[in-house]
Amino acid sequence: MKRIAAILLFIPLLLTVAQNISSTSISVAAVGDIMMGTDYPRNRLPANDGRDLMIEVEDILKSADITFGNLEGTLLDGGEPEKECRDTNTCYIFRTPTHYVNNLSNAGFDVLSLANNHAFDFGAIGYDTTAKLLDQKGIKHSGKLGGGVKWRKNNLSIGFIAFAPNDGCNQILDLHTARKKVSKLNDSCDIVIVSFHGGAEGTDAMHIADSMEIYYNELRGNVIQFAHAVVQAGADLVIGHGPHVPRAMEIFNDRLIAYSLGNFCTYKGFSVSGAKGLAPILMANLNPKGKFLGGKITSARQVRPKGPVPDSSEEAFSLIKFLTETDFENSKIIFFDDGSFYNKSIKPPKIRQPYYPPIDYFQTLNITDAINKLTK
């Protein structure tokens, strides 16, 4: 009887602790490049207006407190490009119909990077139209020169800012200004998320070097130097994209850096062969001060004419694990076979007795049944 009484006293405490944790921690789902089809220079749009492109991974995207992606191209009806298109077969200019913004909202995206080499394919009009459409859907965004964006989630203030080496964007190449912008955001936010478009491209660029990366004579940044600089300035989570392939991860000052999440949902206009077709979904859990606790990589792959679909072979996870262990010998990450990974300075949860069921357990069972099961 005393044991039952002790458990009855324990249950409210368990509920209170769980509620406090859920109300102050933050889970972030992050993916790579998104381009849902283009009608320029020729029609390469998916069936059903792309409404089904992300449907097979939608539940994962919606399970996080914050869901992030990198939007390539513009949301625009009509208009002429800023870039010259000489060959329609090899012309990488993207214009997605404006109503496709609904697909982003329906998939659960909360915040998007517009800092990349396609954000201004259709000039300022294309960028501004895209930004306005995202605003109407309540999707936060950053990319154009500015100080980032702020909002609240789980009683925490969240800041986000995106960088790229391209004209018109917050500059990855200007470390001094990048530090100042991140530091200013950190002054008024509990959690700061930084994304960057940087590094060379393709399967030859999967490994990271601590040096300036160049692609077609364009300076793409020293991504390690940049990531470390913004973490030191106050960034709590750094998410990279641009190489079109997954890259390694690193924990620096107890903050997670994912150097590239590759392609996620790129309907035509992008190669999805080999590693370029991998579409990892990163889930990162941060404490209220931004410290990385643990996370998981869900492996997906783009299978045309579909978008990303779950991949039981876990190829994306295996590749990122390999690259992390190869490129960063002291990455401070512990990997597990189920795709989860943890900060080495944080002990991963132990599945040992005594075992206390999750809080949901008490919501589905009669309290007497729950006590009986706990006291067996």
N, C-alpha and C positions, 0 to 999 in steps of 0.2 A: 504493500500500500504506500509506503514511504517513497518507493521508486516511482510509482505513478504520480504522486504529488510533486516530486522533483521534476518530472518531465512536464507536468502541467505548468510549472513555474518557468520552465525553460522555453516553452513554445512562444510566449509573447516576446521574449528576448530575441529569439531566432527571427521572428517576423520583423521586429524593429530593426535589427541589424541588416537584414536583407533589404528592407525598404530604404534605409540610409545609404547602402551601397548603390542601389539602382538609381537613387535620386542624385548622386554626386559623381558617379563614374561616367565615362563616355566611351561608347563603342563606335568605331569609324570603319565603314566599308569603303574600299578604294579600288578603282579599276583604271585601266589605261585608256587608250584612244577610242573615241566614239565618232563615227561618221556614218549616218544612217542611210546613205544613198545621196546621189546628186543628179540634178537635171541639167547640169552644165559640164562640159560642152555638148554632151549628149545624154539622153535619158538612161540613167543607171539606177533606177529606183526599185525598191523591193515590192513584192506583192502586198496587198492589204495595207498600203501606206506605211509599212514597217511596224505595224502594231504588234506583230508577233516576234519581232527580232530578239527581244530580251526576255520573253515570257518564261523560258525554261530556267532562268536564274533569278527571276523577279523576287521570289520569296527570300532569297539570300540577301539581295540588295536592300529589301525593305526591313530586314531584321535588325539593322544597325540604327543607332541614334542619329548618325550623320552618314550620308552616302555621297561619295565623290567620284567624278570622272573628268576626263580631258576631252572637251568638245572641239573637234577639228572642223574647220570650214565655217560657213555662215548659214543662218536660217533666214532665207530671203526669197521673195517671189519676184522674179525678173531682175533687171539690173545688169550692168556690164562690169566685167572684172577689171581689177587694177593691173593684173599680170597679162602678158601676151601669151596667147595660146596658138602655137604654130601647128601642132599635130594633135588632133582630137583623141588619138589612141594613146598618147603619152603625156597628156596635159593634166597635171595634178592641181586642179582648181575645183573647189567643192562648194556647191550651192544647194542646200536642202530646203524643200518647201517649208513655209512657216508653220503649217499645222502639225509638222512632225515634232514640235515642242511638246505636244501632248504625250508622245512616247517617252520622253525623258521624265515628265512628271509622273506618268503612270508606272514607270519602272522604279520610282522611289528616290530619284536623285534630289539631294538637298543643295548641293554646291558643285559648281563646275569651273574648271580652268578655261579661260579664253586666251591664255598666253601661249601661242604657238605660231608656226609658220603659215597657217591657213586662216587665222583669225581675221586677217584683213584682205582675203582673196578678192572681196568686192568692196574694198575701201572702207572708209569711215561709216558710210551708210549701211553696209553689210554688218559691221561690228555693232553699231548702235541699234539696228533693228533686232539683232540677235539678243543683245542685252535687254532691250525693252520687253521682248517676248518672255525671256526668263524671269524678269521682274514680275510680269503679270501672273506667272505660275508660282511665284514665291521661291524660285530657285536662285540662291545666291551665286555670285560669280566675281571673278577678278582676272585681270590680264592687262587691260589698258593702263597706261601710266596713271598711277594713283596710289592711295594708301591702304588698299584692301577693303574688306567688308567685315562687319561684326553682327552677331545675333546671339540669342540666349537659348540654351538647351540644358535640361536637367539642372536648373538653377545655377548654371555656369555661363559665363560670357565667353563666346567663341570668336576667334579672329581667323581670317583666311586671306592669304595674298599669293598671287601666282607670278612667276618670272619666266622669261624666255630670252634668247639672244636676238630676237627679231625687233625691227623698228616698230615703234608705237607701244611696245610692251614694257612692263617693269623689267629692268635689265639684269640678267644673270651674270653678265660680264662686268658689271659695276658693283663690286663687293662692298665698297664703302657705303653707297646709297642703299644697297640691299639690307645691310646691317641696320642702318638707321630706320628704314621702313619697318622691319620686323621688330626692332626694339620699341618703336613708338606704338605698334600694335600690342606688343606684350605689356606695355604700361597700363593698358585699359582692358585687358582680357585675361581670363584664367587659363584658357587653352588657345594656342596659336598653331594653325596648320599652314604649312608652306608647300606649294607645289612648284615644280620647275620643269620646263621643256628644255632638255639639253643632252649633250653627248652625240657621238656619231650614230649611224644607223645600220641596221641589218645584222645578219648572223655573225659577221666578223667583228661586231662591236658588242658582243655579249659580255666580255670581260671589261673591267674598269681599270683604268690607269690613273694615278694621281698626277695628272698633267692636263694641259689644254687639249681638248678634242676638236678635231677639224673634220668637216664633211663637205665635199665639193667646194673647197677653199673658204668655207664659212666657219668662223670661230664659234664653237658650240659650248664653250665653257669647260672649266675644270670642275666637274660635278662634285667630287669629294671635297675640294676646297670650299665650294659654294655651300654644300650641305652642312659642313662643320661650322662655317661662319654664321649661318642663320640660326643654327642650334645654339651657338654661343651668344647670339643676340636675343634669344628667347623663343625660338621655334620648338614646339613639342612633338610634332610629327611632320616629316618631310617626305613628299611623294613625288617621284620622278616619272617622266614619260618622254617620248621622242625617238628612242632607238628602234621602236616597233618590235622589240623582243624583250623578254624579261631579263632583268639583271639582278645582281646580288642585293642583299639587305645588310644593314649594320646597326648596332646599337652604339650610340655615341652620347656620352653624358646622360645615360639612361633614357635617351630619346631614340625612337625608331626612325631609320632612314631606309626607304625602299627606292633604290636607284632607278628602276624602270619597271612598270607593270605591263609593258608591251601593248599590243592591240587588244581591244575588248570587243567592240561591235563596229566593224569597219566593212560595210557592205559595198563591195566592188571598189575599184580605184586603189585598193591596197592589196598587196600580196599576203596571203594567209598560208603559204606553204611552210612546212616545217615549224620551227620555233616561232615564226611570225604569225602562226595561227593559234598559238596558245593564248588563253584569255584568263589569267589568274584573277581571282577575287580575294583581295587582302582584307582581313578583319583584324583591327588593332584595338586593344582595350587599354585605355589610359586612366590613371588615377586623377583626382581633382587638380593635382599640381602638374599634370602632363606627363608624368613618368610612365614609361611603357611597362605594362605588366605582363601581357601575353597576347597571343593572337592566333590566327589560323589562315592558311591559304587553301581556298577551295579551287581545285583545278577545273578549268573549263577549256573548251576548244571551239573555235569558229568552224562551223560546218555549213558551207553554202548549199542551197540558198537561205539556210537558217542563219541566225546569229550565234551567240555563244551557247553551248550546251555543256552540261556536266560531263567530265571526263573521268571515268572510273580507273583509268590507268595512272592517274595522278602525275601526269607528265610535267605539268607546270610547276607543281610543288617540288618534284624531284629535281628539276632544272634549277630552280631558285635556291634550293638547299645546296646543290653541288656548287653553284657559282658563289654562294655566300661562304662556304667552307674553303673554296679555292682562292677567292679574291681577298678575303678578310680572315686571316688565321685567328685573330682575336676579336671576332665579331660580337662576342658576348651573347650569342643566341644558342639556345638549346632546342633542337628539333625533335619531334616525335613522329612516328609513322603515320598517324592519322591526319597529318597536315598542320597540327598545332605547333606552336613554338613559344618560347618563353625567354624573358630576360634572365640571364644567369645570376644576377644579383637578387632575383626574386625566386624563392623556392616554388616550383610548380606544385599544384594541388596533389596531395597523396590520396589514393583510393584505398584506404585501410579502415578497419574498425577502430573506434565506433563510427558507424555510418549514420548520418542524419539526412533524411530525404529532403529534396528541394522544397521550397515554400509552396509551389503549386500542388504538391502532394496533399497538403492539408486542406486545399480547396476542393479536392475531388473525393475525399474520403470523409465519412462520419468521424468525428473527433475520437469517439470511443474505439473505432476500428484502428485509427492511426496509433493510438496509445497501445493497443494490444499488440500491433505489429512491432512497435518500438521496444516493447518489454519482453518479447519472446526470447 
